[in-house]
Amino acid sequence: MDDDELSLLNEFNEILQSEVYVDLDRLRNAARHGIPAQVRGDVWQYLLGVQHADRSKELSFSKARAEDYKALEHIDNESSKRVKGEMGRYARRVNFFSAKENCATLEHVVTAYLNNNRDVDYYPALVPICAPFVITLKEESDAYYCFERLMKLLDEHFAANSINEQVANFMTLFRFILPDLHSYFEEEEVDLNEWATSWLQYLLAKELTFDNLVRLWDTYFSYPDPMDLHPYVCLAILRTTKENLEDLEQSEIRTMLMRLPNMDISRIIAQAQNLRHETMERQLYEDNNM
């Protein structure tokens, strides 16, 4: 660990070890630029509202939450079978899940979520969305409640903004910001809906490498709405990979969009923030000149 990394870790530890109250505003501001792996699990719990910021209530709150999790229904043969099938595919990508006990934890968490949210039908993306919490958090119950919280945030977002509407808006931005790449995709007959729907709906959980994904989520969880920056992150990824994509044919493009290469996520986020700012300024200008 170099001096900068040690300094960053010390900054987070100072916030987390506050005797009375964890300063959430300060924690969000620090997390926006990336969280050290050693404290990521603890920080995510605060950012997602799973852990209590009042230190006097933290221990009793954690114990009660762990007891609540034990009381949940964890067994469902049909759900477990489907989760195991997806786990086999996912484990080939992430070494952590080569261990059976880690696979079992992920299976328990996803199955418990489905059992206790009967209105939710199983779909394969639940596994890669849940996996970062299982890897990052020491306690299975903490992983469950963070996963459940993120799923609630996504459900609320798409209840207010349908995925079809989100994809349509994204395509408009894609066509305007990256016209050459958009035209190339059309020439190669790349199914825009196929990859864009997955990118937008699942926070790139299926497509990014694990290290890239958790770094991105550090920033997302520091915002009141994790989806706020997301379309622009997707556009920044396309801009960054544009030259490579334009050298590929249809099937190769599809493969790359489904399994993105390792990237400098901090740079991607900075580009995304610039794109969002430019888009908002342009919309404001157009509204004032109508």
C-alpha positions, -999 to +999 in steps of 0.1 A: +000+000+000+015+033-011+012+066+009-018+079-011-037+046-005-028+046+032-040+083+035-073+074+018-079+044+041-071+065+071-096+092+060-124+065+057-114+050+091-116+083+107-152+088+094-163+053+103-148+053+138-165+084+149-177+079+185-212+095+183-224+098+147-211+088+113-210+119+091-229+106+061-223+138+040-186+135+045-187+098+038-207+103+005-182+129-006-152+106+000-169+075-015-176+094-047-139+091-056-136+054-047-136+033-015-107+012-003-115-025-005-108-029+032-138-007+043-160-009+012-185-032+028-189-010+059-192+022+037-218+006+014-240-002+043-241+034+054-246+048+019-275+024+012-291+032+045-287-004+058-266+006+088-276+032+114-254+064+114-261+069+151-233+048+168-254+044+200-280+024+180-257+006+156-250-026+176-287-032+186-297-024+150-272-049+136-283-076+160-320-071+152-312-072+115-293-104+118-322-120+137-347-108+111-326-124+084-324-157+102-362-157+104-366-153+066-374-183+044-342-194+027-352-226+010-371-229-023-361-258-044-373-243-076-356-209-070-324-226-058-322-247-089-325-217-112-300-197-091-275-226-092-278-228-130-268-191-133-242-195-106-224-221-127-220-196-155-211-167-133-185-186-113-164-191-144-159-153-146-153-146-109-128-167-090-144-159-056-173-182-065-150-212-073-154-220-036-186-239-028-194-220+004-193-187-014-217-201-041-240-213-013-240-178+003-250-162-029-277-188-035-291-183+000-293-145-004-310-145-038-334-173-028-343-155+004-349-123-016-373-141-040-391-159-012-397-127+007-406-106-024-432-129-040-441-102-066-406-106-081-400-133-107-366-148-110-343-135-137-307-144-143-293-108-137-302-112-100-270-133-096-245-107-109-264-079-091-262-097-058-226-110-062-207-078-053-225-077-019-217-113-011-180-107-020-177-073-003-196-079+030-185-103+056-219-112+070-245-129+048-273-109+065-256-076+056-252-087+020-289-096+019-301-062+032-278-042+009-289-063-021-326-059-011-321-021-007-305-018-042-333-038-057-359-015-041-341+015-055-341+000-090-378-010-087-388+025-076-368+040-104-383+019-132-418+022-117-415+060-123-395+057-155-403+026-177-373+008-191-387+013-226-387+051-220-352+049-206-339+030-236-356+055-260-341+085-242-307+068-241-308+061-279-316+097-286-285+107-266-264+080-282-274+092-317-266+128-308-234+124-289-218+095-309-234+097-343-206+078-361-207+049-337-245+049-338-245+047-376-219+020-376-240-001-352-270+003-376-248-007-406-237-038-387-273-045-377-264-045-340-296-050-319-295-018-299-323-028-276-306-060-266-275-046-250-289-011-240-317-027-220-293-048-200-268-019-195-295+005-182-316-019-162-289-038-142-262-011-136-237-029-158-235-058-133-234-084-161-210-066-183-182-050-163-153-067-146-157-071-109-131-044-099-146-019-124-182-027-112-175-021-075-156+011-082-185+024-103-210+014-075-189+033-050-199+065-069-234+054-076-242+047-039-229+081-029-258+097-049-294+099-036-304+082-069-278+057-082-295+060-116-289+097-119-255+094-137-259+060-152-270+067-188-240+091-191-217+064-178-230+041-205-223+068-231-188+074-217-180+037-220-191+037-256-170+068-263-140+052-246-144+019-266-155+035-298-123+029-318-122-008-308-159-013-316-156+003-350-130-024-359-154-052-351-182-070-369-217-076-356-210-108-335-178-094-322-195-061-312-222-080-294-196-101-275-176-070-264-208-052-253-217-082-232-182-085-216-166-051-214-128-048-212-111-035-181-113+003-180-102+034-159-136+038-142-126+071-125-120+085-160-153+071-173-171+087-144-155+121-150-165+119-187-200+109-177-203+140-154-191+162-182-216+146-207-245+151-182-235+188-176-232+195-214-266+178-220-284+197-193-269+230-206-280+222-241-315+214-230-317+246-210-305+266-240-331+249-262-359+255-237-350+292-234-350+296-272-383+278-280 
